[in-house]
Amino acid sequence: MREELCHFLFTVFDHRICCGKIPEWTAHVGQPWDTYDVAPWNLYNVLWRTQHWILNGIEMYENKRNGERST
């Protein structure tokens, strides 16, 4: 299900959904900016983790479609 959702989001939003530039101002929203393990609820870190989750889901979808085993 995750793979299909990520593929759908990619189909609708193209590379902006997984590889788009995150605006600098988002680092100043929520917790003070630090690495995502120290300040997980900083908006920049939330957006980065979301992009990373979607990108991994797209890769899993492509691997499944091509018959490759996930690692």
CNS distance restraints for C-alpha pairs under 8 A (distance, minus, plus):
assign (resid   1 and name CA) (resid   5 and name CA) 6.25 0.50 0.50
assign (resid   2 and name CA) (resid   6 and name CA) 6.15 0.50 0.50
assign (resid   2 and name CA) (resid  57 and name CA) 6.24 0.50 0.50
assign (resid   3 and name CA) (resid   7 and name CA) 6.08 0.50 0.50
assign (resid   3 and name CA) (resid  57 and name CA) 4.76 0.50 0.50
assign (resid   3 and name CA) (resid  58 and name CA) 5.99 0.50 0.50
assign (resid   3 and name CA) (resid  60 and name CA) 6.13 0.50 0.50
assign (resid   3 and name CA) (resid  61 and name CA) 4.81 0.50 0.50
assign (resid   4 and name CA) (resid   8 and name CA) 6.05 0.50 0.50
assign (resid   4 and name CA) (resid  57 and name CA) 7.99 0.50 0.50
assign (resid   4 and name CA) (resid  61 and name CA) 6.78 0.50 0.50
assign (resid   5 and name CA) (resid   9 and name CA) 6.21 0.50 0.50
assign (resid   6 and name CA) (resid  10 and name CA) 6.12 0.50 0.50
assign (resid   6 and name CA) (resid  54 and name CA) 5.28 0.50 0.50
assign (resid   6 and name CA) (resid  55 and name CA) 7.50 0.50 0.50
assign (resid   6 and name CA) (resid  57 and name CA) 5.44 0.50 0.50
assign (resid   6 and name CA) (resid  58 and name CA) 5.53 0.50 0.50
assign (resid   7 and name CA) (resid  11 and name CA) 6.07 0.50 0.50
assign (resid   7 and name CA) (resid  57 and name CA) 7.40 0.50 0.50
assign (resid   7 and name CA) (resid  58 and name CA) 5.49 0.50 0.50
assign (resid   7 and name CA) (resid  61 and name CA) 6.89 0.50 0.50
assign (resid   8 and name CA) (resid  12 and name CA) 6.25 0.50 0.50
assign (resid   9 and name CA) (resid  13 and name CA) 5.91 0.50 0.50
assign (resid   9 and name CA) (resid  14 and name CA) 7.57 0.50 0.50
assign (resid   9 and name CA) (resid  17 and name CA) 7.03 0.50 0.50
assign (resid  10 and name CA) (resid  14 and name CA) 4.72 0.50 0.50
assign (resid  10 and name CA) (resid  15 and name CA) 6.56 0.50 0.50
assign (resid  10 and name CA) (resid  17 and name CA) 6.28 0.50 0.50
assign (resid  10 and name CA) (resid  18 and name CA) 7.49 0.50 0.50
assign (resid  10 and name CA) (resid  58 and name CA) 7.66 0.50 0.50
assign (resid  13 and name CA) (resid  17 and name CA) 5.66 0.50 0.50
assign (resid  15 and name CA) (resid  19 and name CA) 5.41 0.50 0.50
assign (resid  15 and name CA) (resid  20 and name CA) 6.42 0.50 0.50
assign (resid  16 and name CA) (resid  20 and name CA) 4.19 0.50 0.50
assign (resid  16 and name CA) (resid  21 and name CA) 7.75 0.50 0.50
assign (resid  17 and name CA) (resid  51 and name CA) 6.50 0.50 0.50
assign (resid  17 and name CA) (resid  54 and name CA) 7.63 0.50 0.50
assign (resid  18 and name CA) (resid  50 and name CA) 7.97 0.50 0.50
assign (resid  18 and name CA) (resid  51 and name CA) 4.49 0.50 0.50
assign (resid  18 and name CA) (resid  52 and name CA) 6.75 0.50 0.50
assign (resid  18 and name CA) (resid  54 and name CA) 5.99 0.50 0.50
assign (resid  18 and name CA) (resid  55 and name CA) 5.38 0.50 0.50
assign (resid  19 and name CA) (resid  51 and name CA) 6.81 0.50 0.50
assign (resid  19 and name CA) (resid  55 and name CA) 7.87 0.50 0.50
assign (resid  22 and name CA) (resid  26 and name CA) 7.43 0.50 0.50
assign (resid  22 and name CA) (resid  44 and name CA) 6.97 0.50 0.50
assign (resid  22 and name CA) (resid  47 and name CA) 7.36 0.50 0.50
assign (resid  22 and name CA) (resid  48 and name CA) 7.56 0.50 0.50
assign (resid  23 and name CA) (resid  27 and name CA) 8.00 0.50 0.50
assign (resid  23 and name CA) (resid  44 and name CA) 7.92 0.50 0.50
assign (resid  24 and name CA) (resid  28 and name CA) 7.95 0.50 0.50
assign (resid  24 and name CA) (resid  44 and name CA) 7.83 0.50 0.50
assign (resid  25 and name CA) (resid  29 and name CA) 7.33 0.50 0.50
assign (resid  26 and name CA) (resid  42 and name CA) 7.74 0.50 0.50
assign (resid  26 and name CA) (resid  43 and name CA) 5.44 0.50 0.50
assign (resid  26 and name CA) (resid  44 and name CA) 4.90 0.50 0.50
assign (resid  27 and name CA) (resid  32 and name CA) 7.46 0.50 0.50
assign (resid  27 and name CA) (resid  33 and name CA) 5.48 0.50 0.50
assign (resid  27 and name CA) (resid  42 and name CA) 6.46 0.50 0.50
assign (resid  27 and name CA) (resid  43 and name CA) 6.20 0.50 0.50
assign (resid  27 and name CA) (resid  44 and name CA) 4.83 0.50 0.50
assign (resid  27 and name CA) (resid  45 and name CA) 7.62 0.50 0.50
assign (resid  28 and name CA) (resid  32 and name CA) 6.36 0.50 0.50
assign (resid  28 and name CA) (resid  33 and name CA) 6.46 0.50 0.50
assign (resid  28 and name CA) (resid  42 and name CA) 7.50 0.50 0.50
assign (resid  28 and name CA) (resid  43 and name CA) 7.66 0.50 0.50
assign (resid  28 and name CA) (resid  44 and name CA) 7.99 0.50 0.50
assign (resid  29 and name CA) (resid  42 and name CA) 6.07 0.50 0.50
assign (resid  29 and name CA) (resid  43 and name CA) 5.56 0.50 0.50
assign (resid  29 and name CA) (resid  44 and name CA) 7.68 0.50 0.50
assign (resid  30 and name CA) (resid  41 and name CA) 6.38 0.50 0.50
assign (resid  30 and name CA) (resid  42 and name CA) 4.77 0.50 0.50
assign (resid  30 and name CA) (resid  43 and name CA) 6.02 0.50 0.50
assign (resid  31 and name CA) (resid  39 and name CA) 6.15 0.50 0.50
assign (resid  31 and name CA) (resid  40 and name CA) 7.97 0.50 0.50
assign (resid  31 and name CA) (resid  41 and name CA) 6.04 0.50 0.50
assign (resid  31 and name CA) (resid  42 and name CA) 4.70 0.50 0.50
assign (resid  31 and name CA) (resid  43 and name CA) 7.86 0.50 0.50
assign (resid  32 and name CA) (resid  39 and name CA) 7.03 0.50 0.50
assign (resid  32 and name CA) (resid  42 and name CA) 6.63 0.50 0.50
assign (resid  33 and name CA) (resid  39 and name CA) 6.36 0.50 0.50
assign (resid  33 and name CA) (resid  42 and name CA) 6.07 0.50 0.50
assign (resid  33 and name CA) (resid  44 and name CA) 7.89 0.50 0.50
assign (resid  34 and name CA) (resid  38 and name CA) 6.01 0.50 0.50
assign (resid  34 and name CA) (resid  39 and name CA) 5.41 0.50 0.50
assign (resid  35 and name CA) (resid  39 and name CA) 6.05 0.50 0.50
assign (resid  35 and name CA) (resid  40 and name CA) 7.63 0.50 0.50
assign (resid  35 and name CA) (resid  45 and name CA) 7.55 0.50 0.50
assign (resid  36 and name CA) (resid  40 and name CA) 4.66 0.50 0.50
assign (resid  36 and name CA) (resid  41 and name CA) 7.91 0.50 0.50
assign (resid  36 and name CA) (resid  42 and name CA) 7.80 0.50 0.50
assign (resid  36 and name CA) (resid  45 and name CA) 5.43 0.50 0.50
assign (resid  39 and name CA) (resid  45 and name CA) 7.56 0.50 0.50
assign (resid  40 and name CA) (resid  45 and name CA) 6.05 0.50 0.50
assign (resid  40 and name CA) (resid  46 and name CA) 6.73 0.50 0.50
assign (resid  41 and name CA) (resid  45 and name CA) 6.71 0.50 0.50
assign (resid  41 and name CA) (resid  46 and name CA) 6.14 0.50 0.50
assign (resid  42 and name CA) (resid  46 and name CA) 6.28 0.50 0.50
assign (resid  43 and name CA) (resid  47 and name CA) 6.17 0.50 0.50
assign (resid  44 and name CA) (resid  48 and name CA) 6.11 0.50 0.50
assign (resid  45 and name CA) (resid  49 and name CA) 6.05 0.50 0.50
assign (resid  46 and name CA) (resid  50 and name CA) 6.18 0.50 0.50
assign (resid  47 and name CA) (resid  51 and name CA) 6.17 0.50 0.50
assign (resid  48 and name CA) (resid  52 and name CA) 6.15 0.50 0.50
assign (resid  49 and name CA) (resid  53 and name CA) 6.07 0.50 0.50
assign (resid  50 and name CA) (resid  54 and name CA) 6.20 0.50 0.50
assign (resid  51 and name CA) (resid  55 and name CA) 6.05 0.50 0.50
assign (resid  52 and name CA) (resid  56 and name CA) 6.15 0.50 0.50
assign (resid  53 and name CA) (resid  57 and name CA) 6.18 0.50 0.50
assign (resid  54 and name CA) (resid  58 and name CA) 6.18 0.50 0.50
assign (resid  55 and name CA) (resid  59 and name CA) 6.31 0.50 0.50
assign (resid  56 and name CA) (resid  60 and name CA) 6.16 0.50 0.50
assign (resid  57 and name CA) (resid  61 and name CA) 6.13 0.50 0.50
assign (resid  58 and name CA) (resid  62 and name CA) 6.21 0.50 0.50
assign (resid  59 and name CA) (resid  63 and name CA) 6.11 0.50 0.50
assign (resid  60 and name CA) (resid  64 and name CA) 6.09 0.50 0.50
assign (resid  60 and name CA) (resid  70 and name CA) 6.74 0.50 0.50
assign (resid  61 and name CA) (resid  65 and name CA) 6.07 0.50 0.50
assign (resid  62 and name CA) (resid  66 and name CA) 6.07 0.50 0.50
assign (resid  63 and name CA) (resid  67 and name CA) 6.02 0.50 0.50
assign (resid  63 and name CA) (resid  68 and name CA) 4.87 0.50 0.50
assign (resid  63 and name CA) (resid  69 and name CA) 6.68 0.50 0.50
assign (resid  63 and name CA) (resid  70 and name CA) 6.73 0.50 0.50
assign (resid  64 and name CA) (resid  68 and name CA) 5.82 0.50 0.50
assign (resid  64 and name CA) (resid  69 and name CA) 7.08 0.50 0.50
assign (resid  64 and name CA) (resid  70 and name CA) 7.75 0.50 0.50
